[in-house]
Amino acid sequence: MLLCNVAFGFPQDADAPKTPSKPEIIVGPVSVYSYSPPESFVRVNADDASLAQILTDLGPDAIEWYQHVQTLSNPWFEGRVPGSEGIEHAAQYIQFWMEQRGLTPAFENASDRGATAWRQKFELPGGQPKELTVALKFEGTEAAKGEVATLKCSASAEVTAPLAFCGYAIADGKDGYSSFAEGEDLAGRIAVVFRGEPLREDGKSAWGEDGRFTADSSLRQKIDALASRHAAGIMVVEPPNYAGKKSNLETLPVGQLGGARDMPCVVVDAAFAEPMLSAADSEHRSLATLRALADAGEIKTLYFAETAAATLSTSLDDGKLTTENIGGILLGKGALADEWIVIGAHYDHVGFGYYGADSNNRGVLHPGADDNASGTSGMLLLTKQLSEAYEAMGDDANVRSILFLAFSAEEVGLNGSRAFIKSPSIPADKVDFMLNLDMIGRLRSNDLEVGGVGSATGFLESLRPFFVASGLTIRADPSGRGPSDHANFYGAGIPVLFFFTGVHDSYHKPQDKGYTVTPQGAKKVIDLAGKIAMWRALETDRLVFESATNADGTTRGQDRGYAAVRLGVQPGMAEDGAIGVKVEGVSEGTSAADAGIKEGDLLLAWNGDELLSTAVMMEKLRACKVGDKVEIRLLRAGKEMTITVTMKAGKARGG
């Protein structure tokens, strides 16, 4: 008989662990990167369990929420990545339900002045060019599909030119190593180069400590070196037995490659490059032989015969990427109708994992059930509950209007909420507070984080009765900051609340599927959110914004509380779309300041591992202890460098 962990919650066996029965309100900072309550579910007999009966017992609201999550996390929605057909399907779905609830479109129609629209279009920073066509021909042979791919920095161009082999294309490397002769000029040549840097026999770097690759392996620096020597085109080839990271170079953002170039730039598979170079070379040397010479620094650029010409053709689009917020209004009544509550959730996710996810899972669908189909579904359920509550009120009621917002592009830097704050469709000074639902689908042990309780004067004390009545253990974090959309409202001086049930092993992974969410837990969370929203909708006095954080982002009067060490940078989003963590500020006396990290730096890698996001950096920090030395590769003023950071302890901060 199959036994399984079923998340719907069945009667507990006598010997089963009990869910905590005494709710608490625990005030203090909570790290969203490590907050993960323990599981409290019990094993049941899966052969006898009736999921339909469990959902029926939970009631129609839990059923509707669960159905929304299953729909939005279906593979048909392609992980809801901005720019995909899947996210457009999701937008249509959300708009459909807002229309069904009788909401009013939240935006003006830009093409028809005075008309309304459900969508707010905005352009993403760092939009990446997409390959339209690419072709490579040499002596009557054409590269097959998959043997050549366009780098995002490439021009749309066609070049026919003889080849030159430039080794690792390193201008000034370790111990005077250079791939180029003095005064080298590659004009009229297509340069063929190896990725990486001189290798050991095992294929790891011969220059870096423990075989780690150094800044000299940077593809951007190779392209800079070739462009400054007037190359007519660039082909990048992986050297034989290369043991570096197998990242797809064609997916690197254009900003990380130094911006758009004026020549075609491609990656060529060794299966095509080997016979091409062997035929071009008068000595017919193999890639392995050329690698050995380049590793030893025994060759400079090799110029092949003028007749050894290739035709390289690339075509890319303009790289502009637009996406949309979806908004609907529940109109208020009476004296409070011109004041507002905002209830939001982001509906995008990371698609096939090419950013914001573990690089090992790139190319695999990330359904995003908890993150954030769960929050979007909670918002949709609240459109139903609150619409019905408003309809039941008399015409003489005084109640605030509610703007329901589904944000796009949260996962790439809170772009949807930032776009709304820059161009709000309602008066920002009339907003009482913003409620953000992000990852509310995995309530465990009745334990819920609520952030922002210190974002308005007396907010926590007013919220206490709701928290107590919920029966939940509430982790009440005063700060209104955090890596989700409420942070932009908080930054604009608007009180916020952030509901979050915690991270888990499926976070930003392909395993975040619809069946893993817990409708009975979501029902409790949404019930609490709805009651707080109704309180604020009817309360005549406006909330008064109050900052609960210091300038460096730490909570007033509290320890940072989630890492033994502190780097000391204020992280931000790279505006050019580059992968990495932008340094918005550096605190004095910290690990970063001592190492020489500066405001404006872009942190690229941590001990050789790419820093794909702030969340990745926080994971690295949590794994460190005081005294650890970390090699951080960064980009400063267009030049990559590697610095050593000695980790210092985090400190409690007073107000």
C-alpha positions as CSV (number, residue, x, y, z in Angstrom):
1,M,0.0,0.0,0.0
2,L,1.5,3.3,-1.2
3,L,2.0,5.9,1.5
4,C,2.8,9.5,0.5
5,N,3.0,13.0,1.9
6,V,-0.3,14.7,0.8
7,A,-0.4,18.4,1.4
8,F,-4.1,18.7,1.8
9,G,-4.1,17.8,5.5
10,F,-5.9,14.7,6.7
11,P,-6.9,13.7,10.3
12,Q,-3.6,13.0,12.1
13,D,-2.7,9.6,13.5
14,A,-2.3,9.4,17.3
15,D,1.5,9.0,16.9
16,A,1.9,11.7,14.2
17,P,3.7,15.0,15.0
18,K,1.2,17.7,15.8
19,T,1.0,21.0,14.1
20,P,1.9,23.8,16.6
21,S,-1.3,24.8,18.3
22,K,-0.3,28.0,20.0
23,P,0.0,30.9,17.6
24,E,2.5,33.7,18.3
25,I,3.5,37.1,17.0
26,I,7.3,37.2,16.7
27,V,8.5,40.7,15.9
28,G,11.9,41.2,14.2
29,P,13.7,41.0,10.8
30,V,13.1,38.0,8.7
31,S,15.4,36.9,5.8
32,V,13.3,35.9,2.9
33,Y,16.3,33.9,1.6
34,S,16.4,31.6,4.6
35,Y,12.9,31.7,6.1
36,S,11.6,28.1,5.6
37,P,9.2,26.8,8.3
38,P,9.4,23.0,8.9
39,E,6.9,20.7,7.3
40,S,4.0,19.6,9.6
41,F,2.0,17.3,7.3
42,V,1.3,13.7,8.0
43,R,1.5,10.5,5.9
44,V,-1.8,9.1,4.8
45,N,-3.1,6.2,2.8
46,A,-3.0,7.5,-0.7
47,D,-5.2,4.6,-2.0
48,D,-8.0,5.6,0.3
49,A,-7.7,9.4,0.2
50,S,-10.3,11.4,-1.8
51,L,-8.7,14.7,-3.0
52,A,-12.1,15.8,-4.2
53,Q,-13.6,15.4,-0.7
54,I,-10.7,17.2,0.9
55,L,-11.1,20.2,-1.5
56,T,-14.9,20.1,-1.0
57,D,-14.4,20.2,2.8
58,L,-12.0,23.2,2.4
59,G,-14.7,25.0,0.5
60,P,-15.2,26.9,-2.8
61,D,-12.5,29.5,-2.2
62,A,-9.8,26.9,-1.7
63,I,-11.0,25.1,-4.8
64,E,-10.9,28.2,-6.9
65,W,-7.5,29.2,-5.6
66,Y,-6.1,25.7,-6.3
67,Q,-7.6,25.7,-9.8
68,H,-6.0,29.0,-10.6
69,V,-2.6,27.7,-9.5
70,Q,-2.9,24.5,-11.5
71,T,-3.8,26.6,-14.6
72,L,-1.1,29.2,-14.3
73,S,1.6,26.7,-13.6
74,N,0.6,24.5,-16.6
75,P,3.5,24.0,-19.1
76,W,1.4,25.7,-21.7
77,F,2.3,29.0,-20.0
78,E,6.0,28.3,-20.6
79,G,7.0,29.4,-17.1
80,R,5.5,32.9,-17.8
81,V,8.7,34.5,-18.8
82,P,8.4,38.1,-20.2
83,G,8.4,38.2,-24.0
84,S,7.0,34.7,-24.4
85,E,3.7,33.5,-25.7
86,G,3.1,31.8,-22.4
87,I,3.1,35.1,-20.4
88,E,0.6,36.5,-22.9
89,H,-1.7,33.5,-22.3
90,A,-1.3,34.2,-18.5
91,A,-2.2,37.9,-19.1
92,Q,-5.3,37.0,-21.0
93,Y,-6.3,34.6,-18.2
94,I,-5.9,37.2,-15.5
95,Q,-7.7,39.9,-17.5
96,F,-10.6,37.4,-18.1
97,W,-11.1,36.9,-14.4
98,M,-10.9,40.6,-13.7
99,E,-13.6,41.2,-16.3
100,Q,-15.7,38.3,-14.7
101,R,-15.5,40.1,-11.3
102,G,-16.9,43.3,-12.8
103,L,-13.7,45.3,-12.3
104,T,-13.0,48.4,-14.3
105,P,-9.8,48.7,-16.5
106,A,-7.1,50.4,-14.6
107,F,-5.2,52.2,-17.3
108,E,-5.6,54.7,-20.2
109,N,-5.4,53.4,-23.7
110,A,-2.4,55.0,-25.2
111,S,-3.8,54.7,-28.8
112,D,-7.2,56.1,-27.9
113,R,-6.9,59.1,-25.6
114,G,-9.5,58.9,-22.8
115,A,-10.3,55.2,-23.4
116,T,-9.4,52.6,-20.8
117,A,-7.2,49.5,-20.9
118,W,-6.5,46.5,-18.8
119,R,-2.7,46.6,-19.6
120,Q,0.2,48.9,-18.8
121,K,2.9,48.3,-21.3
122,F,6.6,48.9,-20.4
123,E,9.9,48.2,-21.9
124,L,12.4,46.1,-20.0
125,P,15.9,47.4,-19.4
126,G,18.6,45.5,-21.0
127,G,16.4,43.9,-23.6
128,Q,18.5,41.3,-25.5
129,P,18.8,41.0,-29.3
130,K,17.5,37.7,-30.7
131,E,19.1,35.8,-33.5
132,L,17.0,35.8,-36.7
133,T,19.4,34.1,-39.1
134,V,23.0,32.9,-39.0
135,A,25.1,31.1,-41.6
136,L,28.7,30.1,-41.9
137,K,30.2,28.7,-45.1
138,F,33.8,27.6,-45.9
139,E,35.0,26.1,-49.2
140,G,31.6,24.9,-50.2
141,T,30.6,23.5,-46.8
142,E,27.9,25.1,-44.7
143,A,27.6,24.8,-40.9
144,A,24.6,22.7,-39.9
145,K,21.9,23.9,-37.6
146,G,23.3,24.0,-34.1
147,E,26.9,24.2,-35.2
148,V,26.9,28.0,-35.2
149,A,25.1,30.5,-33.0
150,T,25.1,34.3,-32.8
151,L,26.5,36.2,-29.8
152,K,24.1,38.9,-28.6
153,C,26.7,41.6,-29.2
154,S,26.9,40.8,-32.9
155,A,26.1,43.2,-35.7
156,S,23.6,42.2,-38.4
157,A,26.1,41.8,-41.2
158,E,27.7,39.5,-43.8
159,V,31.4,39.2,-44.3
160,T,33.5,37.2,-46.6
161,A,37.2,37.2,-45.5
162,P,40.2,35.0,-45.0
163,L,40.7,33.5,-41.5
164,A,43.2,34.2,-38.8
165,F,43.7,32.1,-35.6
166,C,44.3,34.2,-32.5
167,G,44.7,31.6,-29.8
168,Y,43.0,32.8,-26.6
169,A,42.9,36.4,-27.9
170,I,44.5,37.6,-24.6
171,A,46.2,41.0,-25.1
172,D,48.1,41.2,-21.8
173,G,48.0,38.1,-19.6
174,K,50.0,36.5,-16.8
175,D,53.8,36.8,-17.0
176,G,53.7,38.8,-20.2
177,Y,51.6,36.3,-22.1
178,S,50.0,37.8,-25.2
179,S,48.2,36.2,-28.2
180,F,49.2,39.2,-30.4
181,A,52.3,40.6,-31.9
182,E,53.0,44.3,-31.3
183,G,51.0,46.4,-33.7
184,E,48.8,43.5,-34.8
185,D,46.1,44.5,-37.3
186,L,43.4,42.0,-38.2
187,A,41.7,44.3,-40.7
188,G,40.0,42.2,-43.4
189,R,40.3,39.0,-41.4
190,I,37.7,36.8,-39.5
191,A,39.4,35.9,-36.2
192,V,39.0,32.4,-34.8
193,V,39.7,32.3,-31.1
194,F,39.4,29.8,-28.1
195,R,37.2,30.5,-25.2
196,G,38.9,30.5,-21.8
197,E,42.6,31.0,-21.1
198,P,45.8,28.7,-21.2
199,L,44.8,25.3,-19.8
200,R,46.4,22.6,-17.7
201,E,46.5,19.1,-19.0
202,D,43.2,18.4,-17.2
203,G,41.5,21.3,-19.0
204,K,41.3,23.6,-16.1
205,S,42.9,27.0,-15.9
206,A,46.7,27.1,-15.8
207,W,46.7,30.5,-14.3
208,G,44.1,30.5,-11.5
209,E,44.3,29.1,-8.0
210,D,43.1,25.5,-7.9
211,G,42.4,25.6,-11.7
212,R,39.8,28.4,-11.4
213,F,39.5,30.7,-14.4
214,T,40.8,34.3,-14.0
215,A,39.5,37.6,-15.4
216,D,41.8,37.0,-18.5
217,S,39.3,34.4,-19.7
218,S,36.6,37.0,-20.1
219,L,34.9,36.8,-23.4
220,R,34.3,40.6,-23.3
221,Q,38.0,41.2,-23.1
222,K,38.7,38.9,-26.0
223,I,36.1,40.8,-28.1
224,D,37.6,44.1,-27.1
225,A,41.0,43.0,-28.1
226,L,39.9,41.8,-31.5
227,A,37.7,44.8,-32.1
228,S,40.6,47.2,-31.3
229,R,42.7,45.3,-33.9
230,H,40.0,45.8,-36.5
231,A,38.8,42.2,-37.0
232,A,36.1,41.8,-39.7
233,G,34.4,39.0,-37.8
234,I,34.8,36.8,-34.7
235,M,34.3,33.0,-34.3
236,V,34.6,31.6,-30.7
237,V,35.5,27.9,-30.4
238,E,35.7,25.7,-27.3
239,P,39.2,24.2,-27.1
240,P,39.5,20.4,-26.8
241,N,39.1,18.9,-23.3
242,Y,38.0,22.3,-21.9
243,A,36.9,21.8,-18.3
244,G,35.5,25.2,-17.5
245,K,31.8,26.1,-17.0
246,K,29.8,24.9,-20.0
247,S,27.6,28.0,-20.1
248,N,26.1,28.8,-23.5
249,L,28.0,31.9,-24.7
250,E,25.2,32.8,-27.0
251,T,22.9,33.5,-24.0
252,L,25.2,36.0,-22.4
253,P,23.6,39.5,-22.3
254,V,24.9,42.1,-24.7
255,G,25.9,44.3,-21.7
256,Q,28.2,41.6,-20.4
257,L,29.9,41.5,-23.7
258,G,30.6,45.2,-23.8
259,G,27.6,46.3,-25.9
260,A,26.8,46.0,-29.6
261,R,29.7,45.5,-32.0
262,D,30.1,46.4,-35.6
263,M,31.1,43.0,-36.9
264,P,29.4,39.5,-36.9
265,C,30.3,37.6,-33.8
266,V,29.4,33.9,-33.4
267,V,30.1,30.7,-31.5
268,V,31.2,27.8,-33.7
269,D,31.0,24.1,-32.7
270,A,34.4,22.3,-32.8
271,A,32.8,19.7,-35.2
272,F,32.8,22.4,-37.9
273,A,35.7,24.5,-36.7
274,E,38.2,21.6,-36.6
275,P,38.1,20.7,-40.3
276,M,37.8,24.4,-41.3
277,L,41.0,25.4,-39.5
278,S,42.8,22.3,-40.6
279,A,42.0,23.0,-44.2
280,A,43.0,26.7,-43.9
281,D,46.3,25.9,-42.1
282,S,49.2,25.1,-44.4
283,E,50.4,22.5,-41.8
284,H,46.9,21.1,-41.3
285,R,47.2,21.2,-37.5
286,S,44.4,19.9,-35.3
287,L,42.6,21.9,-32.6
288,A,44.4,19.9,-30.0
289,T,47.8,20.9,-31.5
290,L,46.7,24.6,-31.7
291,R,45.6,24.4,-28.1
292,A,48.9,23.0,-27.0
293,L,50.8,25.8,-28.7
294,A,48.4,28.5,-27.3
295,D,48.7,27.0,-23.8
296,A,52.4,27.3,-24.0
297,G,52.4,30.8,-25.4
298,E,54.4,29.5,-28.4
299,I,52.4,31.1,-31.2
300,K,51.0,34.6,-32.0
301,T,48.3,35.2,-34.5
302,L,48.3,32.8,-37.5
303,Y,47.3,34.3,-40.8
304,F,46.0,31.7,-43.2
305,A,46.1,32.0,-47.0
306,E,43.9,34.6,-48.7
307,T,42.1,31.8,-50.4
308,A,41.1,30.3,-47.1
309,A,38.1,32.5,-46.8
310,A,34.8,32.0,-45.0
311,T,31.5,33.7,-45.4
312,L,29.9,34.7,-42.1
313,S,26.3,36.1,-42.0
314,T,24.3,37.2,-39.0
315,S,20.9,38.9,-38.5
316,L,19.4,39.9,-35.2
317,D,16.3,41.9,-34.1
318,D,16.5,45.2,-32.2
319,G,16.4,43.5,-28.8
320,K,13.5,45.6,-27.5
321,L,11.3,43.6,-25.1
322,T,8.0,44.9,-23.8
323,T,5.8,43.3,-21.3
324,E,2.6,44.3,-19.4
325,N,1.1,44.8,-16.0
326,I,-2.6,44.0,-15.7
327,G,-4.8,46.1,-13.5
328,G,-8.5,46.2,-12.5
329,I,-10.3,48.6,-10.2
330,L,-13.0,47.8,-7.7
331,L,-14.6,51.2,-7.3
332,G,-15.2,52.5,-3.8
333,K,-18.1,54.5,-2.5
334,G,-18.9,57.7,-0.7
335,A,-16.4,59.9,1.0
336,L,-13.5,57.4,0.7
337,A,-14.0,56.5,-2.9
338,D,-11.1,58.7,-4.0
339,E,-8.7,57.0,-1.7
340,W,-7.0,53.7,-2.6
341,I,-5.7,50.3,-1.6
342,V,-3.4,48.4,-3.9
343,I,-3.4,44.6,-3.8
344,G,-0.7,43.1,-6.0
345,A,1.2,40.0,-7.0
346,H,3.6,39.2,-9.8
347,Y,2.5,36.8,-12.5
348,D,5.8,36.3,-14.3
349,H,8.4,33.6,-13.6
350,V,11.7,32.5,-15.0
351,G,10.6,30.4,-18.0
352,F,13.2,27.9,-19.0
353,G,15.7,29.1,-16.3
354,Y,18.0,31.2,-18.4
355,Y,18.2,33.8,-15.6
356,G,17.4,33.9,-11.9
357,A,17.7,30.1,-11.5
358,D,20.3,27.4,-11.0
359,S,22.5,27.3,-14.2
360,N,22.3,23.5,-14.0
361,N,18.6,23.8,-14.9
362,R,18.9,26.1,-17.9
363,G,16.7,25.0,-20.8
364,V,14.2,23.1,-18.4
365,L,10.7,24.5,-17.8
366,H,10.2,26.2,-14.5
367,P,6.4,26.1,-13.8
368,G,6.5,28.7,-11.0
369,A,3.5,27.3,-9.0
370,D,4.4,28.8,-5.6
371,D,6.5,31.6,-7.2
372,N,4.2,33.2,-8.0
373,A,1.1,31.5,-9.4
374,S,0.2,31.2,-5.7
375,G,0.2,34.9,-5.1
376,T,-1.5,35.8,-8.4
377,S,-4.2,33.2,-7.6
378,G,-4.6,34.8,-4.1
379,M,-5.1,38.2,-5.7
380,L,-7.7,36.8,-8.1
381,L,-9.5,35.2,-5.3
382,L,-9.6,38.5,-3.4
383,T,-11.2,40.2,-6.5
384,K,-14.1,37.8,-5.9
385,Q,-14.3,38.1,-2.1
386,L,-14.0,41.8,-2.0
387,S,-16.2,42.5,-5.0
388,E,-19.0,40.5,-3.3
389,A,-18.4,42.4,0.0
390,Y,-18.6,45.7,-1.8
391,E,-21.8,44.7,-3.6
392,A,-23.4,43.8,-0.3
393,M,-22.8,47.3,1.1
394,G,-25.4,49.9,0.8
395,D,-25.1,52.8,-1.6
396,D,-24.5,55.1,1.4
397,A,-21.3,53.2,2.5
398,N,-17.9,54.9,2.7
399,V,-15.3,52.6,1.4
400,R,-12.0,53.0,-0.5
401,S,-11.4,51.9,-4.1
402,I,-9.1,48.9,-4.6
403,L,-6.6,48.6,-7.4
404,F,-5.7,44.9,-8.2
405,L,-2.4,44.7,-10.0
406,A,-0.7,41.7,-11.6
407,F,2.9,42.7,-12.1
408,S,5.2,41.4,-14.9
409,A,9.0,41.3,-14.8
410,E,9.4,41.0,-11.1
411,E,12.0,38.2,-11.5
412,V,14.3,40.4,-13.5
413,G,14.4,43.3,-11.0
414,L,11.0,44.4,-9.8
415,N,10.5,46.1,-13.2
416,G,6.7,45.9,-13.3
417,S,6.1,47.6,-10.0
418,R,8.9,50.1,-10.8
419,A,7.1,50.9,-14.1
420,F,3.8,51.4,-12.2
421,I,5.4,53.7,-9.5
422,K,7.0,55.8,-12.3
423,S,3.6,56.1,-14.1
424,P,0.8,55.4,-11.7
425,S,-2.7,55.2,-13.0
426,I,-4.0,56.5,-9.6
427,P,-2.8,59.3,-7.4
428,A,0.1,57.9,-5.4
429,D,-0.6,60.4,-2.5
430,K,-4.1,58.9,-2.2
431,V,-2.9,55.3,-1.6
432,D,-3.5,54.1,2.0
433,F,-1.3,51.0,1.7
434,M,-0.1,48.3,-0.7
435,L,-0.6,44.5,0.0
436,N,1.8,42.2,-1.8
437,L,1.2,38.5,-2.1
438,D,4.4,36.7,-3.2
439,M,4.8,32.9,-2.6
440,I,1.9,32.1,-0.3
441,G,1.3,28.6,-1.5
442,R,3.4,26.5,0.9
443,L,2.2,27.4,4.4
444,R,4.0,25.0,6.8
445,S,3.5,24.7,10.6
446,N,1.0,27.5,10.4
447,D,4.0,29.9,10.2
448,L,3.7,33.1,8.0
449,E,6.0,36.0,7.4
450,V,4.3,39.4,7.2
451,G,6.7,42.1,6.2
452,G,6.1,45.9,6.5
453,V,4.5,46.0,9.9
454,G,6.7,49.0,10.7
455,S,5.9,50.9,7.5
456,A,3.2,53.0,9.1
457,T,2.8,54.6,12.5
458,G,1.1,52.2,14.9
459,F,0.7,49.7,12.2
460,L,1.8,46.6,14.2
461,E,-0.5,47.3,17.1
462,S,-3.5,47.8,14.8
463,L,-2.7,44.5,13.1
464,R,-2.3,42.4,16.2
465,P,-6.0,41.5,16.6
466,F,-6.1,40.2,13.0
467,F,-2.9,38.2,13.6
468,V,-4.2,36.7,16.8
469,A,-7.6,35.8,15.2
470,S,-5.9,34.1,12.3
471,G,-4.5,31.3,14.5
472,L,-1.2,31.6,12.7
473,T,2.3,32.2,14.0
474,I,3.2,35.5,12.5
475,R,6.8,36.5,11.8
476,A,6.2,40.3,11.9
477,D,9.1,42.0,10.1
478,P,9.0,45.8,10.5
479,S,10.9,46.5,7.2
480,G,9.1,47.3,4.0
481,R,12.1,46.4,1.9
482,G,12.7,43.1,0.3
483,P,13.2,41.4,-3.1
484,S,9.5,41.7,-4.2
485,D,7.2,44.3,-5.7
486,H,6.2,46.0,-2.4
487,A,9.7,47.4,-2.1
488,N,9.0,49.9,-4.9
489,F,5.9,51.2,-3.1
490,Y,7.7,51.4,0.2
491,G,10.5,53.4,-1.6
492,A,7.8,55.8,-2.8
493,G,6.7,56.4,0.8
494,I,3.6,54.1,0.8
495,P,2.9,51.8,3.7
496,V,3.1,48.1,2.7
497,L,2.5,44.6,3.8
498,F,4.2,41.5,2.3
499,F,2.8,38.0,2.8
500,F,5.2,35.1,2.4
501,T,5.1,31.5,3.4
502,G,8.8,30.8,2.9
503,V,11.4,29.3,0.6
504,H,11.8,25.6,0.0
505,D,13.7,23.1,-2.1
506,S,11.6,23.8,-5.2
507,Y,12.3,27.6,-5.1
508,H,13.3,28.7,-8.7
509,K,13.5,25.1,-9.7
510,P,11.6,22.9,-12.2
511,Q,10.1,21.1,-9.3
512,D,7.9,24.1,-8.3
513,K,4.8,22.4,-9.7
514,G,1.1,22.8,-9.0
515,Y,0.6,19.7,-7.0
516,T,3.1,20.9,-4.3
517,V,1.0,23.8,-3.1
518,T,-1.3,23.6,0.0
519,P,-4.8,25.0,-0.5
520,Q,-5.7,24.7,3.1
521,G,-2.8,26.9,4.0
522,A,-3.5,29.4,1.2
523,K,-7.0,29.7,2.5
524,K,-5.8,30.9,5.9
525,V,-3.4,33.4,4.3
526,I,-5.9,34.8,1.9
527,D,-8.5,35.0,4.7
528,L,-6.1,37.1,6.8
529,A,-5.2,39.3,3.8
530,G,-8.9,39.9,3.0
531,K,-9.8,40.9,6.5
532,I,-6.9,43.4,6.7
533,A,-7.9,44.8,3.3
534,M,-11.5,45.3,4.4
535,W,-10.3,47.0,7.6
536,R,-8.3,49.5,5.6
537,A,-11.0,49.9,3.0
538,L,-13.5,51.0,5.7
539,E,-11.2,52.8,8.2
540,T,-11.6,56.6,7.9
541,D,-8.2,57.6,9.1
542,R,-5.3,57.2,6.6
543,L,-2.2,55.3,7.5
544,V,0.9,57.5,8.1
545,F,4.0,56.2,6.4
546,E,7.0,55.5,8.6
547,S,10.4,54.2,7.5
548,A,11.5,51.1,9.5
549,T,14.9,50.8,8.0
550,N,18.3,52.5,8.1
551,A,20.1,53.9,5.0
552,D,21.9,50.6,4.5
553,G,18.7,48.6,4.4
554,T,19.0,47.1,7.9
555,T,16.1,47.2,10.2
556,R,16.1,49.9,12.8
557,G,17.3,48.7,16.2
558,Q,17.7,45.1,15.1
559,D,20.4,42.7,14.1
560,R,20.5,41.7,10.5
561,G,19.9,38.2,11.8
562,Y,20.4,35.9,8.8
563,A,24.2,35.5,8.2
564,A,27.3,35.1,10.3
565,V,29.2,37.5,7.9
566,R,28.3,40.7,6.1
567,L,29.6,41.8,2.7
568,G,28.4,45.4,3.2
569,V,27.0,46.3,-0.2
570,Q,23.6,47.6,-1.1
571,P,22.6,45.4,-4.1
572,G,20.7,46.6,-7.1
573,M,19.7,45.6,-10.6
574,A,22.1,46.1,-13.5
575,E,20.4,48.6,-15.8
576,D,22.1,47.2,-19.0
577,G,20.6,43.8,-18.4
578,A,24.0,42.2,-17.5
579,I,24.1,39.2,-15.3
580,G,25.5,40.1,-11.9
581,V,24.7,42.2,-8.8
582,K,25.0,45.9,-9.2
583,V,26.6,47.7,-6.2
584,E,24.4,50.7,-5.3
585,G,26.4,51.5,-2.2
586,V,29.1,50.3,0.1
587,S,29.0,50.6,3.9
588,E,32.2,51.8,5.7
589,G,34.2,49.3,7.7
590,T,32.7,46.2,6.0
591,S,34.3,43.3,4.1
592,A,33.4,45.0,0.8
593,A,34.9,48.4,1.8
594,D,38.1,46.8,3.1
595,A,38.6,44.9,-0.2
596,G,38.0,48.0,-2.3
597,I,34.6,47.2,-3.8
598,K,33.1,50.5,-5.0
599,E,29.7,51.9,-5.8
600,G,28.9,51.2,-9.4
601,D,30.8,47.9,-9.6
602,L,29.0,44.9,-11.1
603,L,29.7,41.7,-9.2
604,L,30.0,38.9,-11.7
605,A,31.3,35.8,-9.9
606,W,31.9,34.4,-6.4
607,N,34.8,31.9,-6.3
608,G,34.2,31.2,-10.0
609,D,30.4,30.7,-9.7
610,E,28.3,33.3,-11.6
611,L,26.3,35.7,-9.4
612,L,23.0,35.4,-11.4
613,S,21.0,37.4,-8.8
614,T,21.0,38.9,-5.3
615,A,19.5,35.6,-4.0
616,V,22.5,33.7,-5.3
617,M,24.8,36.1,-3.5
618,M,22.9,35.7,-0.3
619,E,23.2,31.9,-0.5
620,K,27.0,32.3,-0.9
621,L,27.1,34.7,2.1
622,R,25.2,32.2,4.3
623,A,27.7,29.5,3.5
624,C,30.6,31.7,4.7
625,K,32.2,32.1,8.1
626,V,34.3,34.9,9.6
627,G,37.8,34.9,8.1
628,D,36.9,33.1,4.9
629,K,38.6,34.6,1.8
630,V,36.4,34.9,-1.3
631,E,37.5,35.7,-4.9
632,I,35.0,38.1,-6.4
633,R,35.2,38.8,-10.1
634,L,33.7,42.2,-10.9
635,L,33.3,44.7,-13.8
636,R,34.4,48.3,-13.2
637,A,34.4,51.0,-15.9
638,G,34.3,48.4,-18.6
639,K,37.2,46.3,-17.2
640,E,37.0,43.0,-15.4
641,M,39.1,42.4,-12.3
642,T,39.2,39.9,-9.5
643,I,39.6,40.9,-5.9
644,T,40.0,39.0,-2.6
645,V,37.4,39.7,0.1
646,T,38.1,38.7,3.7
647,M,34.7,38.1,5.4
648,K,34.0,40.0,8.6
649,A,31.2,39.4,11.1
650,G,27.9,41.1,10.7
651,K,27.1,43.6,13.4
652,A,23.9,44.6,15.2
653,R,22.8,48.1,14.4
654,G,21.0,50.5,16.6
655,G,18.7,53.2,15.4
